[in-house]
Amino acid sequence: MMREMDLVGRSSLSAAFPTTGILHVQDRVSAHRCFWNGEGPSLLLIPASVQPLYDTSEYKRRFGDPELMWQAEMSRAREVIDWPTDGLPTVRPNLGVVFIPAMAGLDYEIREDQMPWPGHPLSREAIRRIPTIDITTAETIKLALRFYEIHRRWGGTDVFAYSPDTQGVFDIAHLLYREPILYELVEDPGWIRELMSTSLDLYLRASILIKSAIGENAREMVHGHGTPQGVFFTTAGVRISEDTPTLLSPRAIETWVLPYIEKAAAPFGGAFIHYCGRHKFFFEALCRMESVRAIDLGNSESYDPSWLLKHCADSGTVLYSRLPAHTGETWKAYTIRLGNLVADTGARVILRPTTWPDDRRSCEEMLALWHNLTR
């Protein structure tokens, strides 16, 4: 039985969204609960410093050493504890896209200052053996479980651990079988159904194991999406990344991607979805899905923000994403432009800004301005 995450209950809306001051981390959780109930302003995750999305310095050492990995993650997260932002301080074992496929026997290469590179694809015979594999014996899961043990012992209550990079069912299938999947969708759909079923089973087993290790309720989670600050989800228990589907036609997406997102999300009450690339049909289809609570775009600059926010508002889907600043745009102009757009469309947004002030007082001003505009 998964343990309930020890989170505070809801406070009043006025307490959850004060107009001044820095919220305690646990009070931010209450504010997130209000947000998912449709109360209060949209959320703004202001970085505490300029950092790369992924810290890959001395990565080869840290990949195989959970204590070094945890120390590096904590050094980033601690900056957020007392910072003017809506985000929660978060850490994760940063093991890359190979995290789940490696449990099935996919080899990988760790290069210095880079995320892991997937190795050779598996044969059909090896893929058919995946359902019999004990994933708890895989290196990546052992590294993750040790990371969570360290965090439980030393992490305190103000920094939340969350899941490693969990690719979606189609992305897992692509990593396991590689490029042949793209033409065998047509040439051998029977095999692709088998591959997708195996990948779904692998995704579910890995997700259940990780959530149990973290101690999360099945239908809730904290997720930081590769950053040192994240969000508490009340109606979604997993994160799904599906980059490969941006190469597919709308018909292929409807056949081979969307049904498996539903199946992957079902045991967890819903999902947060990420994908890179430009595919307007995919975005529209995700917005229509009952199980999709929020969407992040790896290439948000490829879309008109008004179009994105309108589709999110019409469907009740949250946009949890970066949105680009205009060339030379100040943080104040950026906040006013997007805050007014959020208010005009009625969308609910968790914004990861692409421009922000370089001093604490101005960051406090930015946060208050955003709350006032999107309340």
Backbone torsions as a table, in degrees:
resi	resn	phi	psi	omega
1	MET	NA	128.0	179.3
2	MET	-71.7	139.0	179.3
3	ARG	-77.2	143.5	174.3
4	GLU	-67.9	134.2	176.7
5	MET	-65.6	134.5	-176.8
6	ASP	-80.6	82.6	-179.0
7	LEU	-117.0	151.4	-179.0
8	VAL	-70.9	154.4	176.9
9	GLY	-77.4	178.5	-176.4
10	ARG	-72.8	138.7	170.2
11	SER	-101.9	178.6	179.4
12	SER	-65.9	157.8	-178.3
13	LEU	-63.2	-37.7	179.8
14	SER	-65.8	-35.9	178.4
15	ALA	-73.1	-34.0	-176.6
16	ALA	-71.2	-30.3	-177.4
17	PHE	-128.2	69.9	177.1
18	PRO	-67.2	157.4	-178.6
19	THR	-83.1	-19.1	178.8
20	THR	-138.5	165.8	175.6
21	GLY	88.8	165.9	-179.4
22	ILE	-102.5	125.2	-179.3
23	LEU	-71.8	138.8	168.3
24	HIS	-61.3	151.3	-175.7
25	VAL	-56.1	-44.4	-178.2
26	GLN	-67.6	-30.1	175.2
27	ASP	-69.2	-30.0	176.1
28	ARG	-65.1	-34.8	175.8
29	VAL	-59.5	-43.5	177.7
30	SER	-62.1	-39.3	177.4
31	ALA	-63.2	-36.9	178.1
32	HIS	-68.0	-37.6	175.4
33	ARG	-59.1	-44.8	177.9
34	CYS	-61.0	-42.9	-179.6
35	PHE	-57.7	-46.9	-178.3
36	TRP	-69.3	-18.3	173.6
37	ASN	-86.9	4.1	179.3
38	GLY	81.9	17.7	-177.2
39	GLU	-108.6	144.5	175.0
40	GLY	79.0	-175.2	-175.3
41	PRO	-77.8	169.5	168.7
42	SER	-69.0	166.2	-173.0
43	LEU	-102.4	147.4	-179.4
44	LEU	-129.3	123.1	-177.8
45	LEU	-104.8	88.6	-176.8
46	ILE	-84.3	122.2	178.3
47	PRO	-62.4	147.5	177.4
48	ALA	-84.6	-15.0	177.7
49	SER	-162.6	166.9	176.2
50	VAL	-82.5	115.8	-177.9
51	GLN	-136.2	153.8	171.0
52	PRO	-66.2	152.9	179.4
53	LEU	-56.7	-43.5	176.5
54	TYR	-121.3	130.3	176.7
55	ASP	-84.5	106.7	-177.4
56	THR	-110.5	13.5	176.9
57	SER	-67.0	133.5	-176.5
58	GLU	50.4	39.5	-172.1
59	TYR	-66.5	-34.8	-179.2
60	LYS	-60.1	-40.0	177.9
61	ARG	-68.9	-44.2	-174.2
62	ARG	-71.5	-31.3	-179.0
63	PHE	-57.8	-43.9	-176.7
64	GLY	-93.3	5.7	-178.4
65	ASP	-129.4	96.4	-176.9
66	PRO	-57.6	-30.3	179.6
67	GLU	-69.2	-44.2	176.5
68	LEU	-64.2	-39.2	177.8
69	MET	-60.9	-45.7	-178.9
70	TRP	-64.2	-43.0	179.8
71	GLN	-60.7	-42.3	179.7
72	ALA	-65.9	-42.7	178.7
73	GLU	-64.8	-41.1	-178.4
74	MET	-67.2	-33.5	179.8
75	SER	-63.1	-31.2	177.0
76	ARG	-78.9	-42.5	-174.6
77	ALA	-69.3	-34.5	-176.8
78	ARG	-61.5	-28.2	179.1
79	GLU	-62.9	-24.6	-173.0
80	VAL	-87.2	-18.2	-172.0
81	ILE	-56.9	-44.9	-177.3
82	ASP	-117.8	46.4	-176.4
83	TRP	-117.1	147.0	177.1
84	PRO	-71.1	92.4	-178.8
85	THR	-160.6	159.3	173.5
86	ASP	-87.4	-9.9	-173.2
87	GLY	-76.6	154.5	175.5
88	LEU	-94.4	138.8	174.3
89	PRO	-63.6	128.2	-173.7
90	THR	-136.7	150.0	174.6
91	VAL	-137.5	155.1	174.7
92	ARG	-153.4	156.9	168.2
93	PRO	-70.5	111.6	-171.9
94	ASN	-86.6	84.3	-170.6
95	LEU	-109.0	4.2	172.1
96	GLY	78.5	-177.3	-176.0
97	VAL	-70.1	-13.0	-179.5
98	VAL	-81.0	-4.1	-172.4
99	PHE	-50.9	-55.4	-179.5
100	ILE	-79.6	-47.1	179.9
101	PRO	-56.4	-32.8	179.5
102	ALA	-64.6	-27.1	177.2
103	MET	-64.8	-23.6	-179.9
104	ALA	-92.7	1.4	178.1
105	GLY	106.1	3.2	177.3
106	LEU	-68.6	128.6	177.6
107	ASP	-81.5	165.3	-177.5
108	TYR	-155.4	163.0	-178.5
109	GLU	-123.2	133.5	176.2
110	ILE	-102.1	113.6	177.4
111	ARG	-104.8	148.7	-178.1
112	GLU	-62.8	134.8	176.0
113	ASP	62.4	24.7	176.3
114	GLN	-138.8	154.5	173.5
115	MET	-71.2	161.0	-175.7
116	PRO	-60.3	144.1	175.4
117	TRP	-102.2	126.8	176.8
118	PRO	-66.1	146.3	-177.4
119	GLY	-93.8	-143.2	-173.9
120	HIS	-70.5	143.7	176.9
121	PRO	-65.1	157.9	178.0
122	LEU	-87.5	151.9	174.3
123	SER	-75.3	166.4	176.3
124	ARG	-60.3	-38.6	-178.7
125	GLU	-63.9	-42.4	178.9
126	ALA	-66.0	-38.3	178.7
127	ILE	-65.5	-38.0	-180.0
128	ARG	-68.2	-18.5	178.0
129	ARG	-86.7	-8.3	-175.0
130	ILE	-57.6	-42.3	-179.0
131	PRO	-59.5	-18.6	-179.9
132	THR	-93.9	-5.3	-176.4
133	ILE	-76.7	135.3	171.7
134	ASP	-83.7	102.5	-172.8
135	ILE	-69.9	-15.5	-179.9
136	THR	-70.1	-11.8	178.8
137	THR	-90.8	-5.9	-177.2
138	ALA	-74.5	148.0	-178.1
139	GLU	-60.7	-44.3	-174.5
140	THR	-64.5	-38.8	179.9
141	ILE	-71.7	-35.9	176.9
142	LYS	-62.5	-42.0	178.0
143	LEU	-62.5	-42.5	180.0
144	ALA	-64.8	-45.4	-177.9
145	LEU	-64.3	-37.4	177.1
146	ARG	-66.3	-39.0	176.5
147	PHE	-57.1	-46.2	-178.6
148	TYR	-67.8	-33.6	175.6
149	GLU	-61.6	-45.1	179.1
150	ILE	-62.2	-43.0	-177.7
151	HIS	-66.8	-40.0	177.8
152	ARG	-60.3	-35.5	-177.0
153	ARG	-79.3	-38.6	-169.8
154	TRP	-121.6	-8.2	-170.3
155	GLY	-78.4	-17.3	-177.6
156	GLY	74.5	-168.8	-175.1
157	THR	-105.4	-3.9	-175.7
158	ASP	-99.1	-4.5	179.2
159	VAL	-123.9	127.2	-174.6
160	PHE	-101.0	132.2	173.1
161	ALA	-84.4	145.0	178.2
162	TYR	-140.9	179.4	-169.6
163	SER	-71.4	147.0	168.5
164	PRO	-63.6	-177.7	-177.5
165	ASP	-67.1	107.6	-179.9
166	THR	-104.7	103.3	174.5
167	GLN	-69.2	153.3	178.1
168	GLY	-76.6	178.5	-172.8
169	VAL	-61.9	-44.9	-178.7
170	PHE	-69.2	-40.0	177.7
171	ASP	-63.4	-39.6	176.8
172	ILE	-61.5	-46.1	179.3
173	ALA	-59.6	-40.9	179.1
174	HIS	-64.8	-42.9	179.1
175	LEU	-65.0	-36.4	-179.4
176	LEU	-73.0	-39.0	-170.5
177	TYR	-111.6	-19.2	176.7
178	ARG	66.2	-152.3	-166.4
179	GLU	-56.9	-32.2	179.6
180	PRO	-55.0	-22.3	179.9
181	ILE	-59.9	-30.7	-173.4
182	LEU	-70.9	-34.8	178.4
183	TYR	-96.0	-21.0	178.3
184	GLU	-78.7	-7.9	168.7
185	LEU	-56.1	-32.8	179.8
186	VAL	-97.7	-42.2	-172.4
187	GLU	-79.1	-29.6	-177.5
188	ASP	-146.1	65.1	-176.4
189	PRO	-63.1	-25.6	177.4
190	GLY	-62.7	-44.0	177.2
191	TRP	-65.8	-39.2	-179.4
192	ILE	-64.6	-36.6	175.7
193	ARG	-61.9	-39.9	177.7
194	GLU	-65.7	-44.1	178.5
195	LEU	-60.9	-43.4	-179.2
196	MET	-67.5	-38.1	177.6
197	SER	-63.3	-42.9	178.1
198	THR	-64.5	-41.6	179.9
199	SER	-67.0	-37.6	176.6
200	LEU	-62.4	-46.0	178.8
201	ASP	-59.8	-42.0	179.7
202	LEU	-64.6	-44.4	178.4
203	TYR	-59.1	-46.0	-177.5
204	LEU	-66.0	-43.9	-179.8
205	ARG	-62.7	-43.5	-179.5
206	ALA	-66.0	-42.7	-177.9
207	SER	-65.4	-42.6	178.6
208	ILE	-62.8	-42.7	-179.1
209	LEU	-64.1	-44.3	-179.0
210	ILE	-66.8	-44.5	-179.0
211	LYS	-63.7	-36.2	176.8
212	SER	-65.0	-40.8	179.6
213	ALA	-65.5	-37.7	178.3
214	ILE	-71.9	-33.5	-176.6
215	GLY	93.6	30.0	-177.7
216	GLU	-90.0	145.8	165.1
217	ASN	-58.2	143.3	-175.8
218	ALA	-57.1	-33.4	-172.8
219	ARG	-108.3	16.0	175.4
220	GLU	-134.2	162.1	174.7
221	MET	-166.3	161.0	161.2
222	VAL	-105.7	135.0	177.8
223	HIS	-137.7	133.0	-178.9
224	GLY	-104.7	-9.8	174.8
225	HIS	51.7	48.2	175.1
226	GLY	80.0	1.0	-178.4
227	THR	-113.3	165.4	178.8
228	PRO	-80.6	9.6	173.2
229	GLN	-143.3	142.8	-173.0
230	GLY	-142.3	-160.7	-169.5
231	VAL	-134.1	142.5	172.1
232	PHE	-89.1	122.1	177.9
233	PHE	-99.3	130.9	179.1
234	THR	-96.1	-17.2	-176.0
235	THR	-132.3	27.4	176.3
236	ALA	-150.7	128.7	-176.8
237	GLY	-107.3	-5.0	-177.9
238	VAL	-141.6	159.2	173.9
239	ARG	-112.5	139.3	-178.6
240	ILE	-129.7	128.7	175.4
241	SER	-113.0	124.6	-177.8
242	GLU	-132.3	84.0	179.6
243	ASP	-83.2	-40.2	-175.5
244	THR	-59.5	-35.1	-178.9
245	PRO	-58.0	-17.4	176.9
246	THR	-67.1	-10.3	175.1
247	LEU	-89.2	-5.1	-171.0
248	LEU	-101.2	159.1	174.9
249	SER	-75.8	160.7	175.7
250	PRO	-54.3	-41.2	-179.7
251	ARG	-63.7	-42.4	179.0
252	ALA	-65.4	-38.3	177.2
253	ILE	-62.3	-43.7	179.8
254	GLU	-63.9	-32.3	-176.9
255	THR	-85.4	-43.9	-166.6
256	TRP	-110.6	-9.5	-175.8
257	VAL	-116.0	-57.7	-173.2
258	LEU	-59.2	-44.5	-179.6
259	PRO	-61.8	-32.1	-178.6
260	TYR	-79.8	-27.0	170.8
261	ILE	-63.7	-43.9	178.2
262	GLU	-60.3	-44.8	-178.9
263	LYS	-67.2	-36.4	179.9
264	ALA	-70.6	-33.9	-176.8
265	ALA	-84.2	-25.5	-170.8
266	ALA	-53.5	-46.9	-178.1
267	PRO	-68.3	-9.6	-173.1
268	PHE	-117.4	11.4	174.7
269	GLY	77.1	-1.5	-178.3
270	GLY	144.6	173.7	-175.2
271	ALA	-145.0	154.5	167.9
272	PHE	-100.0	128.5	-172.8
273	ILE	-113.6	136.3	172.5
274	HIS	-123.4	143.1	166.1
275	TYR	-153.6	151.7	174.8
276	CYS	-101.8	156.9	178.7
277	GLY	100.3	173.6	180.0
278	ARG	-111.2	118.8	177.6
279	HIS	-155.7	92.6	-173.4
280	LYS	-64.1	-36.6	178.1
281	PHE	-61.9	-42.2	-179.4
282	PHE	-61.2	-43.9	178.8
283	PHE	-61.6	-47.4	180.0
284	GLU	-60.9	-41.2	-179.5
285	ALA	-65.9	-41.0	177.9
286	LEU	-63.5	-40.1	178.1
287	CYS	-60.6	-32.9	-178.9
288	ARG	-77.5	-14.2	-173.9
289	MET	-79.1	132.2	-177.8
290	GLU	-63.6	-33.0	-174.1
291	SER	-82.5	-12.1	-176.2
292	VAL	-88.7	115.6	-178.4
293	ARG	-92.2	-34.2	-177.0
294	ALA	-153.3	154.9	-178.3
295	ILE	-131.3	137.4	170.6
296	ASP	-116.7	139.9	179.6
297	LEU	-111.5	123.5	176.1
298	GLY	-70.8	-20.3	179.7
299	ASN	-131.8	61.2	-177.2
300	SER	-64.0	-21.7	178.8
301	GLU	-66.0	-13.6	-179.9
302	SER	-84.9	1.3	-176.3
303	TYR	-126.6	151.9	170.8
304	ASP	-76.2	120.3	-177.5
305	PRO	-59.6	-31.7	176.8
306	SER	-63.1	-40.7	178.7
307	TRP	-64.2	-44.6	179.5
308	LEU	-60.7	-49.8	-174.4
309	LEU	-67.8	-34.6	177.7
310	LYS	-64.3	-44.5	179.2
311	HIS	-64.9	-37.5	177.7
312	CYS	-66.8	-42.9	-180.0
313	ALA	-63.6	-43.7	-177.9
314	ASP	-65.0	-30.5	-175.0
315	SER	-101.9	-10.4	-176.2
316	GLY	77.4	16.8	178.8
317	THR	-89.1	137.9	178.8
318	VAL	-85.3	135.2	171.1
319	LEU	-92.2	110.0	179.7
320	TYR	-111.6	88.7	-165.3
321	SER	-160.6	165.7	164.8
322	ARG	-76.5	149.9	168.7
323	LEU	-132.2	133.4	-170.5
324	PRO	-72.1	147.3	170.6
325	ALA	-84.9	152.3	173.0
326	HIS	-73.7	155.5	178.3
327	THR	-56.7	124.1	178.4
328	GLY	77.8	4.0	-177.3
329	GLU	-73.0	131.9	177.3
330	THR	-75.7	162.9	179.0
331	TRP	-62.1	-35.0	-178.4
332	LYS	-70.5	-44.1	177.7
333	ALA	-63.7	-39.2	177.7
334	TYR	-61.1	-46.7	-178.6
335	THR	-64.7	-43.2	-179.7
336	ILE	-66.1	-44.7	-178.6
337	ARG	-60.0	-51.1	-176.6
338	LEU	-75.7	-35.0	177.2
339	GLY	-61.9	-42.9	176.8
340	ASN	-65.6	-37.3	179.1
341	LEU	-66.1	-41.0	176.3
342	VAL	-61.6	-45.5	-179.7
343	ALA	-64.6	-41.0	-178.0
344	ASP	-67.0	-38.8	-178.1
345	THR	-83.2	-24.2	-175.2
346	GLY	80.9	14.2	-179.4
347	ALA	-74.5	158.9	172.3
348	ARG	-108.1	128.7	-169.0
349	VAL	-134.3	141.2	164.8
350	ILE	-115.1	101.1	-171.1
351	LEU	-93.9	129.0	168.2
352	ARG	-101.1	97.7	-171.0
353	PRO	-65.9	151.8	177.8
354	THR	-103.9	-1.6	168.9
355	THR	-145.0	142.7	-178.7
356	TRP	-159.4	164.8	-177.5
357	PRO	-68.8	163.7	179.6
358	ASP	-104.5	11.9	175.8
359	ASP	-135.5	154.1	-173.2
360	ARG	-62.3	-46.2	-176.8
361	ARG	-59.4	-42.3	179.1
362	SER	-68.7	-32.3	175.4
363	CYS	-65.4	-37.3	174.7
364	GLU	-61.7	-40.7	178.6
365	GLU	-65.6	-40.9	179.0
366	MET	-62.3	-44.0	-179.4
367	LEU	-63.4	-45.9	179.7
368	ALA	-63.8	-40.3	178.7
369	LEU	-62.3	-45.4	178.4
370	TRP	-60.3	-45.3	179.2
371	HIS	-61.4	-42.1	-179.6
372	ASN	-66.0	-37.4	-178.1
373	LEU	-73.9	-32.7	-172.4
374	THR	-106.5	5.8	-177.0
375	ARG	-65.8	NA	NA
